[in-house]
Amino acid sequence: MNPSERFSMSLGEAIFSLRAIRRVKPDPIPEGDLRDMLLAATRAPSGGNGQPWHFLVIQDAEQRAKFGELYREAWWAKRADQGIHGPDDIDASNHTTQSAMRLADEVGEAPAIVLVCSTEQGAGAMGSVIPAVQNLLLAGRALGIGGTITTLHAVVDERVKTMFEIPSGAQIVYCVPLGYPKGSFGEVTRKPLDEVVSTETWGTPLE
Ligand SMILES: Cc1cc2nc3c(=O)[nH]c(=O)nc-3n(C[C@H](O)[C@H](O)[C@H](O)COP(=O)(O)O)c2cc1C
């Protein structure tokens, strides 16, 4: 089957229900599904069609567990940069951060983790992988597979690169754990349109 025909969910449903999925079942993702998601990712646009991306897929349980430790260290290093030093510093009502903190403990249990890398240094190359990640997640959504975009931290960068033999000229842009959701997909919460859109001049509301 042509992969484009596998993603038959309406674009509207996929876009409007693509929540960040951080809790996933351990069930493996069929190779064909993963392949088609990666194919969708690589159909994304990039500056000058340079396609400066590389997707490193980690499925080996031992590697995922080892990487999970580095991810956890990175997550807490990012919090330390913000003056947060432990769970007690995180407001219980901050559901996003609470959920991200739990992911920091559980990421290695996701059946697949994709390290989205840029093959070149610099902001332009990094920006060129962003549409690809969104395609990856939208394609996953259509197949019932969830995930979330996450970042690492400089403190673990070299160790992650060494672990997966990532060349020094490449950079890890995002880490995307994937799997079948324990919860459900659902409507995303975003600012109303009139807060973020103007017409003709900044601040003039759209009719
Ligand atoms: C650039 C970027 C970086 C992100 N980093 C993280 C992260 O490190 N950890 C995490 O759990 N979620 C991360 N997220 C997911 C966001 O927290 C999530 O998309 C946002 O809270 C909206 O959630 P929703 O889509 O479920 O409504 C990131 C998202 C983006 C786009």
The ligand as a Tripos MOL2 file, in Angstrom:
@<TRIPOS>MOLECULE
LIG
   31    33     1     0     0
SMALL
NO_CHARGES

@<TRIPOS>ATOM
      1 C1         10.3810   22.6690   21.2960 C.3       1 LIG1
      2 C2          9.6180   21.8430   22.2890 C.ar      1 LIG1
      3 C3         10.2910   21.3370   23.4040 C.ar      1 LIG1
      4 C4          9.6100   20.5320   24.3220 C.ar      1 LIG1
      5 N1         10.2870   19.9760   25.3590 N.ar      1 LIG1
      6 C5          9.6620   19.1010   26.1690 C.ar      1 LIG1
      7 C6         10.4010   18.4080   27.1680 C.ar      1 LIG1
      8 O1         11.6210   18.5500   27.2920 O.2       1 LIG1
      9 N2          9.7380   17.5290   27.9550 N.ar      1 LIG1
     10 C7          8.3930   17.2930   27.8070 C.ar      1 LIG1
     11 O2          7.8520   16.4620   28.5290 O.2       1 LIG1
     12 N3          7.6580   17.9500   26.8680 N.ar      1 LIG1
     13 C8          8.2690   18.8380   26.0460 C.ar      1 LIG1
     14 N4          7.5610   19.4750   25.0600 N.ar      1 LIG1
     15 C9          6.1000   19.2290   24.9200 C.3       1 LIG1
     16 C10         5.2960   20.4530   25.3970 C.3       1 LIG1
     17 O3          5.3990   20.5680   26.7860 O.3       1 LIG1
     18 C11         3.8420   20.2850   24.9620 C.3       1 LIG1
     19 O4          3.7760   20.1960   23.5680 O.3       1 LIG1
     20 C12         2.9950   21.4550   25.4300 C.3       1 LIG1
     21 O5          2.9440   21.4880   26.8320 O.3       1 LIG1
     22 C13         1.5880   21.3690   24.8820 C.3       1 LIG1
     23 O6          1.0100   20.1800   25.3190 O.3       1 LIG1
     24 P1         -0.2300   19.5600   24.5490 P.3       1 LIG1
     25 O7          0.1850   19.4670   23.1160 O.co2     1 LIG1
     26 O8         -0.4730   18.2320   25.1850 O.co2     1 LIG1
     27 O9         -1.3680   20.4880   24.6890 O.co2     1 LIG1
     28 C14         8.2180   20.2760   24.1270 C.ar      1 LIG1
     29 C15         7.5590   20.7830   23.0030 C.ar      1 LIG1
     30 C16         8.2460   21.5490   22.0880 C.ar      1 LIG1
     31 C17         7.5140   22.0470   20.8550 C.3       1 LIG1
@<TRIPOS>BOND
     1     1     2 1
     2     2     3 ar
     3     2    30 ar
     4     3     4 ar
     5     4     5 ar
     6     4    28 ar
     7     5     6 ar
     8     6     7 ar
     9     6    13 1
    10     7     8 2
    11     7     9 ar
    12     9    10 ar
    13    10    11 2
    14    10    12 ar
    15    12    13 ar
    16    13    14 ar
    17    14    15 1
    18    14    28 ar
    19    15    16 1
    20    16    17 1
    21    16    18 1
    22    18    19 1
    23    18    20 1
    24    20    21 1
    25    20    22 1
    26    22    23 1
    27    23    24 1
    28    24    25 2
    29    24    26 1
    30    24    27 1
    31    28    29 ar
    32    29    30 ar
    33    30    31 1
@<TRIPOS>SUBSTRUCTURE
     1 LIG1         1 GROUP 0 **** ****
